[in-house]
Amino acid sequence: MTSRAFTKSRAPFVAVCASGWFGYLMPGCSHPDQPGGAGTGLPTSTSVGDASDDESSSETGSVSSEDGTVGSSSPTGAADPTTSDDTSGGTTTLMGTTTGDSTIATTTSTMDDSTSAMDVTSDDGAPAESDTGVPPTTLDPGTVAQIDGVFSPWDKPDSLGCAVAVARDGAVAYQRGYGVTNLTTKQPITGKTVFYLASMSKQVTGAAIALAVEDGEVTVEDGIRTHLPSLPGYADDIRVRHLLYHTSGLTEYLIDLSSPKTNADAIDFLAGKTLDFTTGSQYNYTNTNYVVLAELVRASTGMSFRQFAQQRMFMPLEMNHTQVRDETSPTIPPNSATGYILNAGSWIDTTPFLETFFANGDGNVWSCAEDMVKWGSNFGNQVVGGAAWFSMMTTSGKTDYGASVDYAFGIIPDSHAGRPTVSHNGVALGYYTQGIYFTDGDGDAVVVLCNAGAEARADDLAPQVVNIVF
């Protein structure tokens, strides 16, 4: 079916000037999570009425992120607390912070890689399921060989790597892991290995809002202070759609990683700030928007974002290894891949930061490749969500002045070989993630999740799989 090569996923870029990590964090000079990628040439923002692309590039020590920007024609991914890996012994960026200290010791992950099933807490009601291994594939041997060739650099018993899954006609057609989840345990990656999704999580938040709109709990024109009156008065003019399309003007909360660790922290952080620009006047990708949306889900539905996602989306789609992590789920999910960043020739385990980071909506969905192609297939077969949900999820937004915003409800509309798609990536703390889903009713999808930092960029690898299979 291939008639046009699917291009590399792109995302806007923003530099970060924070320094240190953990107890040594300093405020940065710019927010860390905007759609952007290396050499993409995509803009980080568009002013009133301007839908043209500006030139910008991502260098080592800066943070890329994963949401599309105004005028972008390619699916993209984003970065939560993002990372950029430097193999030359220079600066390494961690979740919006940088460190030039090449003597940082590699830490050992505390996660339990021997446990194969996601331990979902009882308040979510998700069933547990054991990892039964890779199921027989429905792809032909030649196609499988080509996919395996893409991931051959990581197909080693002592290498970090990736999980890949493909869905065709609404069913998982292929899943496999390449490399290991952890450099200490050497547990092999499989299609059921759980990864931190970074800003690939935003599509889950957007989907939750779209369901709440279908349920009549909220509208896109609601003022956000109607639901969250504790927000500062300068948010009076912000509507739900402004958050969804990154046109709110709210400032980035991931400036100082030593402070906002929860959604409540992020809301409190906003009290002492002002808008970065007039609400509705331009696009500027900001993690804060989706943290506020997660809190809006809680305020409008009476369920936490974690509970709502589990009951309304993950359970119906049989995503048995997926959860939103918040303060009620204090441990890293079992069967997880450890995220690593390469600094001065040494791999740094980023688990210590994630163990104490609970903010969600912009990130903190943990899932596996197999579950996420089930999620992606839903854009074709719509097991969850009706016609209104689908339209909201797949329609790009606008500024209040009519400029196009190449971003929908936490996901980027695009096309491949004449077929409509949506996609989003994630870059954070050594995790690179990418999902590309077809929306024409067939339930086709590709997901790639990696844990080797910039050594294995899912936003580069997933389009290659799309070109092979579709």
C-alpha positions as CSV (number, residue, x, y, z in Angstrom):
1,M,0.0,0.0,0.0
2,T,3.0,2.3,0.2
3,S,2.9,5.1,-2.3
4,R,4.7,7.9,-0.3
5,A,7.3,7.6,2.4
6,F,6.1,8.6,5.8
7,T,8.3,11.4,6.9
8,K,10.2,11.6,10.2
9,S,8.0,12.9,12.9
10,R,8.7,16.5,13.7
11,A,8.1,18.7,16.7
12,P,8.9,22.3,17.6
13,F,11.8,23.0,19.8
14,V,12.7,25.1,22.8
15,A,16.1,25.5,24.6
16,V,16.4,25.0,28.3
17,C,18.9,26.7,30.6
18,A,18.3,25.0,33.9
19,S,21.2,23.3,35.6
20,G,21.6,20.4,38.0
21,W,19.4,17.5,39.0
22,F,17.5,16.3,42.0
23,G,18.7,18.4,45.0
24,Y,20.8,20.6,42.7
25,L,18.0,22.0,40.5
26,M,18.1,25.6,39.4
27,P,15.4,27.5,37.6
28,G,15.7,27.4,33.8
29,C,15.5,30.2,31.3
30,S,12.8,28.7,29.1
31,H,10.2,26.0,29.5
32,P,11.2,22.5,28.5
33,D,8.3,20.8,26.8
34,Q,7.3,22.1,23.3
35,P,6.8,20.1,20.2
36,G,10.1,20.1,18.5
37,G,12.9,17.9,17.2
38,A,16.4,17.9,15.9
39,G,16.6,19.9,12.7
40,T,12.9,20.0,12.2
41,G,12.6,23.6,11.2
42,L,9.3,23.9,13.0
43,P,8.2,27.0,15.0
44,T,7.6,27.0,18.7
45,S,4.9,29.6,18.5
46,T,2.9,31.6,16.0
47,S,1.8,35.1,16.6
48,V,-1.6,36.5,15.8
49,G,-2.7,35.7,12.3
50,D,0.6,34.2,11.3
51,A,0.5,30.6,10.2
52,S,4.0,30.5,8.7
53,D,6.9,28.3,9.9
54,D,9.9,29.8,11.6
55,E,13.3,28.1,11.4
56,S,14.7,26.5,14.6
57,S,16.8,23.5,15.4
58,S,17.5,21.3,18.3
59,E,21.0,20.9,19.7
60,T,22.5,18.7,22.4
61,G,21.7,20.2,25.8
62,S,18.3,21.5,24.6
63,V,14.9,20.0,25.1
64,S,12.7,18.8,22.3
65,S,9.1,18.1,22.7
66,E,6.3,16.4,20.9
67,D,3.4,18.2,19.7
68,G,2.8,19.7,16.4
69,T,3.1,23.4,15.7
70,V,1.2,25.8,13.6
71,G,1.7,25.0,10.0
72,S,3.4,21.7,10.6
73,S,2.3,19.0,8.1
74,S,3.9,16.0,9.9
75,P,2.9,14.0,12.9
76,T,5.0,14.8,15.9
77,G,5.8,13.9,19.4
78,A,6.6,15.9,22.4
79,A,8.6,16.0,25.5
80,D,7.6,16.2,29.0
81,P,10.5,16.7,31.2
82,T,12.6,16.0,28.2
83,T,16.0,14.8,27.6
84,S,18.8,15.2,25.1
85,D,21.7,12.8,25.2
86,D,25.3,13.8,24.5
87,T,27.7,11.0,23.7
88,S,30.7,13.4,23.4
89,G,30.9,14.0,27.1
90,G,29.2,17.4,27.0
91,T,26.1,18.7,28.5
92,T,23.1,16.4,29.1
93,T,19.6,17.7,29.4
94,L,17.3,16.0,31.9
95,M,13.6,16.8,32.0
96,G,14.4,20.4,31.3
97,T,17.5,20.6,33.4
98,T,21.1,20.4,32.2
99,T,24.3,19.2,33.9
100,G,27.8,19.5,32.6
101,D,29.1,17.2,35.3
102,S,30.7,14.2,33.6
103,T,31.4,12.4,36.9
104,I,27.7,11.7,37.7
105,A,27.5,8.1,38.9
106,T,25.1,5.7,37.3
107,T,22.3,4.8,39.6
108,T,20.6,1.4,39.9
109,S,16.9,1.2,39.2
110,T,14.7,0.1,42.1
111,M,11.9,-1.1,39.9
112,D,11.0,-4.8,39.9
113,D,11.7,-6.0,36.4
114,S,10.9,-9.6,37.4
115,T,7.2,-8.8,37.7
116,S,5.4,-9.1,34.4
117,A,1.9,-7.8,35.1
118,M,1.0,-4.2,35.8
119,D,0.0,-3.8,39.4
120,V,-3.0,-1.5,39.0
121,T,-4.6,-0.3,42.2
122,S,-8.1,-1.5,43.2
123,D,-9.6,2.0,42.8
124,D,-9.0,1.7,39.0
125,G,-10.5,-1.8,38.7
126,A,-8.2,-2.9,35.9
127,P,-7.5,-6.6,35.6
128,A,-4.0,-7.9,35.8
129,E,-2.6,-10.1,33.1
130,S,0.6,-12.1,32.9
131,D,3.1,-11.6,30.0
132,T,2.5,-14.6,27.8
133,G,5.2,-13.7,25.3
134,V,5.1,-12.7,21.7
135,P,2.0,-14.0,20.0
136,P,2.1,-15.4,16.4
137,T,2.3,-12.6,13.9
138,T,-0.1,-12.1,11.0
139,L,2.5,-10.2,9.0
140,D,4.4,-12.1,6.3
141,P,8.0,-13.2,7.0
142,G,9.4,-10.6,4.6
143,T,7.7,-7.7,6.4
144,V,8.8,-9.1,9.8
145,A,12.4,-9.3,8.5
146,Q,12.3,-5.7,7.4
147,I,11.0,-4.5,10.8
148,D,13.6,-6.6,12.6
149,G,16.2,-5.0,10.4
150,V,15.2,-1.5,11.6
151,F,15.7,-2.5,15.2
152,S,18.8,-4.7,14.7
153,P,21.2,-2.2,16.3
154,W,19.4,-2.8,19.7
155,D,18.6,-6.5,19.3
156,K,21.3,-7.6,21.8
157,P,21.2,-9.1,25.3
158,D,23.2,-6.2,26.8
159,S,21.8,-3.3,24.9
160,L,19.0,-0.8,25.9
161,G,16.4,-0.8,23.2
162,C,12.8,-0.6,22.0
163,A,9.4,-2.3,21.9
164,V,7.4,-2.2,18.7
165,A,3.8,-3.2,18.0
166,V,1.7,-3.1,14.8
167,A,-2.1,-3.3,14.6
168,R,-3.9,-4.2,11.3
169,D,-7.6,-4.1,10.9
170,G,-8.1,-3.4,14.6
171,A,-6.0,-6.4,15.9
172,V,-2.4,-6.7,17.1
173,A,-0.5,-8.1,14.1
174,Y,3.0,-7.9,15.4
175,Q,4.8,-7.1,18.7
176,R,8.4,-7.6,19.7
177,G,11.1,-6.2,22.0
178,Y,14.7,-5.5,21.1
179,G,17.3,-5.1,23.9
180,V,16.8,-5.0,27.7
181,T,14.7,-3.1,30.2
182,N,17.5,-2.5,32.6
183,L,21.3,-2.6,32.4
184,T,21.5,-4.4,35.7
185,T,18.8,-7.0,35.5
186,K,19.1,-7.5,31.7
187,Q,15.4,-8.3,31.5
188,P,14.5,-8.6,27.8
189,I,12.1,-6.0,26.4
190,T,8.8,-7.4,25.1
191,G,5.7,-5.9,23.6
192,K,4.2,-5.9,27.1
193,T,7.1,-4.0,28.7
194,V,5.8,-0.8,30.3
195,F,7.4,2.6,29.4
196,Y,6.9,6.1,30.6
197,L,5.1,7.7,27.6
198,A,6.2,11.3,28.2
199,S,4.1,13.7,26.2
200,M,2.6,10.9,24.2
201,S,0.3,10.9,27.3
202,K,-1.4,14.1,26.2
203,Q,-3.7,12.2,23.7
204,V,-5.1,10.4,26.7
205,T,-5.9,13.7,28.4
206,G,-7.5,15.0,25.2
207,A,-9.5,11.9,24.8
208,A,-10.8,12.2,28.4
209,I,-11.9,15.8,27.8
210,A,-13.6,14.7,24.6
211,L,-15.6,12.0,26.5
212,A,-16.5,14.5,29.2
213,V,-17.8,16.8,26.4
214,E,-19.8,14.0,24.9
215,D,-21.2,13.2,28.4
216,G,-22.3,16.8,28.9
217,E,-20.0,17.4,31.8
218,V,-18.0,20.2,30.1
219,T,-17.9,22.2,26.9
220,V,-14.9,23.5,25.0
221,E,-16.3,27.0,25.5
222,D,-16.4,26.7,29.3
223,G,-14.3,29.2,31.2
224,I,-11.7,27.0,33.1
225,R,-12.3,29.0,36.3
226,T,-15.9,27.8,36.3
227,H,-14.5,24.3,37.1
228,L,-11.3,25.4,38.8
229,P,-12.0,28.6,40.7
230,S,-8.7,28.4,42.6
231,L,-6.9,29.4,39.4
232,P,-5.6,33.0,39.4
233,G,-7.9,35.8,38.1
234,Y,-5.8,36.3,35.0
235,A,-7.2,32.9,33.8
236,D,-10.7,34.4,33.5
237,D,-10.6,34.5,29.7
238,I,-9.2,31.1,29.2
239,R,-11.6,28.6,27.7
240,V,-11.2,24.8,27.6
241,R,-10.3,24.9,23.9
242,H,-7.4,27.3,24.7
243,L,-5.8,24.6,26.9
244,L,-6.4,21.9,24.3
245,Y,-4.8,23.9,21.4
246,H,-2.0,25.4,23.5
247,T,-3.3,29.0,23.0
248,S,-4.0,29.8,26.6
249,G,-0.9,31.8,27.4
250,L,-0.3,29.9,30.7
251,T,3.4,29.7,31.5
252,E,5.4,26.5,31.7
253,Y,5.3,24.8,35.1
254,L,8.3,22.6,34.4
255,I,10.9,25.4,34.9
256,D,12.2,24.3,38.2
257,L,12.1,20.6,38.7
258,S,12.7,20.9,42.5
259,S,9.3,22.4,43.0
260,P,6.1,21.3,41.1
261,K,5.8,17.5,41.7
262,T,2.0,17.1,41.6
263,N,-0.9,18.7,39.8
264,A,-1.7,20.7,42.9
265,D,1.8,22.0,43.0
266,A,1.5,23.1,39.4
267,I,-1.8,25.0,40.1
268,D,-0.1,26.7,43.1
269,F,2.8,27.6,40.9
270,L,0.5,29.6,38.6
271,A,-0.6,31.8,41.4
272,G,2.6,33.8,41.3
273,K,2.8,34.1,37.6
274,T,1.3,36.0,34.7
275,L,0.2,35.0,31.2
276,D,3.0,34.7,28.7
277,F,0.8,36.2,26.0
278,T,-2.8,37.3,25.5
279,T,-5.1,34.3,25.7
280,G,-6.1,33.1,22.2
281,S,-3.6,35.2,20.3
282,Q,-1.0,32.5,19.5
283,Y,0.1,28.9,19.8
284,N,2.7,28.0,22.3
285,Y,3.1,24.3,23.4
286,T,3.1,24.2,27.2
287,N,2.8,21.3,29.6
288,T,0.8,23.4,32.0
289,N,-2.2,23.3,29.7
290,Y,-2.6,19.6,30.0
291,V,-2.0,19.4,33.7
292,V,-4.9,21.9,34.1
293,L,-7.0,19.7,31.7
294,A,-6.4,16.7,33.9
295,E,-7.6,18.7,36.9
296,L,-10.6,19.8,34.9
297,V,-11.5,16.1,34.3
298,R,-11.4,15.6,38.1
299,A,-13.5,18.7,38.8
300,S,-16.1,18.0,36.1
301,T,-16.5,14.3,36.5
302,G,-15.9,13.6,40.2
303,M,-13.1,11.1,39.3
304,S,-9.4,11.6,39.4
305,F,-7.8,11.6,35.9
306,R,-6.2,8.3,36.8
307,Q,-9.6,6.7,37.7
308,F,-11.4,8.3,34.7
309,A,-8.8,7.1,32.2
310,Q,-8.8,3.6,33.7
311,Q,-12.5,3.1,33.8
312,R,-13.6,4.9,30.7
313,M,-10.8,4.1,28.3
314,F,-8.1,1.6,29.4
315,M,-10.5,-1.1,30.7
316,P,-12.9,-1.0,27.6
317,L,-9.9,-1.2,25.3
318,E,-8.4,-4.1,27.4
319,M,-5.2,-2.1,28.0
320,N,-4.3,-4.2,30.9
321,H,-0.8,-2.9,31.4
322,T,-1.6,0.8,31.3
323,Q,-2.2,3.4,34.0
324,V,-1.9,7.1,34.8
325,R,0.5,7.5,37.7
326,D,-0.3,10.0,40.5
327,E,0.1,10.3,44.3
328,T,-2.1,7.3,44.8
329,S,0.3,5.1,42.9
330,P,3.6,5.9,44.5
331,T,5.7,3.1,43.1
332,I,7.0,2.8,39.5
333,P,4.9,0.2,37.6
334,P,6.3,-3.3,37.5
335,N,7.6,-4.8,34.3
336,S,8.8,-1.3,33.4
337,A,11.8,-0.3,31.2
338,T,14.2,2.0,32.9
339,G,15.0,5.2,31.1
340,Y,18.6,6.0,30.6
341,I,20.6,9.0,29.5
342,L,24.1,8.7,28.1
343,N,26.5,11.2,29.7
344,A,30.3,11.2,29.1
345,G,30.1,7.6,28.1
346,S,28.1,6.5,31.2
347,W,24.4,5.6,31.3
348,I,22.5,7.5,33.9
349,D,19.3,5.8,35.3
350,T,16.6,8.4,35.6
351,T,14.3,6.4,37.9
352,P,15.1,8.5,41.0
353,F,13.4,11.5,39.5
354,L,10.4,9.6,38.3
355,E,9.9,8.0,41.7
356,T,9.0,11.4,43.2
357,F,7.2,13.0,40.2
358,F,3.4,12.6,40.1
359,A,2.2,15.4,37.9
360,N,0.0,14.1,35.1
361,G,-2.1,15.1,32.2
362,D,0.9,16.3,30.3
363,G,2.7,13.0,31.0
364,N,2.8,10.2,33.5
365,V,0.9,7.7,31.5
366,W,2.7,4.3,31.7
367,S,1.9,1.8,29.0
368,C,3.3,-0.9,26.7
369,A,3.5,-1.1,22.9
370,E,0.8,-3.8,22.7
371,D,-1.6,-1.7,24.7
372,M,-0.9,1.5,22.7
373,V,-1.7,-0.1,19.4
374,K,-5.0,-1.1,20.9
375,W,-5.4,2.6,21.8
376,G,-4.3,3.6,18.3
377,S,-6.8,1.2,16.7
378,N,-9.6,2.9,18.5
379,F,-9.1,5.9,16.2
380,G,-10.2,3.6,13.4
381,N,-12.9,1.3,15.0
382,Q,-14.0,3.7,17.8
383,V,-14.8,1.2,20.6
384,V,-14.5,4.1,22.9
385,G,-16.0,7.5,21.9
386,G,-18.6,8.3,19.4
387,A,-18.8,10.5,16.3
388,A,-18.4,13.8,18.2
389,W,-15.5,12.4,20.2
390,F,-13.7,11.3,16.9
391,S,-14.3,14.7,15.3
392,M,-12.9,16.6,18.3
393,M,-9.9,14.3,18.5
394,T,-8.9,14.5,14.8
395,T,-9.7,18.2,14.0
396,S,-7.0,20.8,14.3
397,G,-7.6,23.9,16.2
398,K,-7.3,27.7,15.6
399,T,-6.2,30.8,17.5
400,D,-8.9,33.3,18.3
401,Y,-7.8,35.2,15.2
402,G,-8.3,32.3,12.8
403,A,-4.7,31.1,12.4
404,S,-4.5,27.3,12.1
405,V,-3.0,25.4,14.9
406,D,-1.7,22.0,13.8
407,Y,-2.8,20.4,17.0
408,A,-6.0,18.7,18.0
409,F,-7.0,17.1,21.4
410,G,-3.5,16.1,22.5
411,I,-2.7,14.7,19.1
412,I,-1.5,15.8,15.6
413,P,-3.6,15.2,12.5
414,D,-1.7,14.3,9.3
415,S,-1.8,11.7,6.5
416,H,0.2,8.8,4.9
417,A,-0.2,7.6,1.4
418,G,-3.5,9.3,1.1
419,R,-4.8,7.9,4.4
420,P,-5.6,10.2,7.3
421,T,-3.5,9.7,10.5
422,V,-3.0,11.2,13.9
423,S,0.2,10.9,15.9
424,H,2.2,12.2,18.8
425,N,5.6,11.5,20.3
426,G,7.3,11.8,23.7
427,V,10.8,12.6,24.8
428,A,11.7,12.5,28.5
429,L,14.3,11.2,30.9
430,G,15.8,8.7,28.4
431,Y,12.4,7.6,27.0
432,Y,11.6,8.2,23.4
433,T,8.0,7.2,22.3
434,Q,5.9,7.5,19.2
435,G,2.4,6.4,18.1
436,I,1.1,6.8,14.6
437,Y,-2.6,5.8,14.0
438,F,-4.7,5.6,10.9
439,T,-8.2,7.2,11.3
440,D,-9.9,5.8,8.2
441,G,-11.8,3.0,9.9
442,D,-9.4,0.1,9.5
443,G,-7.9,0.2,13.0
444,D,-4.3,0.3,11.8
445,A,-1.5,1.6,14.1
446,V,2.2,1.6,14.8
447,V,3.8,2.2,18.2
448,V,7.5,2.4,19.1
449,L,8.7,2.9,22.7
450,C,12.4,3.1,23.6
451,N,14.5,3.6,26.7
452,A,18.0,4.4,25.3
453,G,17.7,8.2,25.1
454,A,18.7,9.8,21.8
455,E,20.5,6.6,20.8
456,A,17.1,5.1,19.9
457,R,14.7,7.8,18.7
458,A,11.2,6.4,18.4
459,D,10.2,9.4,16.3
460,D,12.7,8.3,13.7
461,L,11.9,4.6,14.0
462,A,8.1,4.5,13.9
463,P,7.8,6.2,10.5
464,Q,10.1,3.5,9.1
465,V,7.8,0.8,10.4
466,V,4.8,2.6,8.9
467,N,6.5,2.7,5.5
468,I,7.3,-1.1,5.7
469,V,3.8,-2.2,6.8
470,F,1.5,0.3,5.2
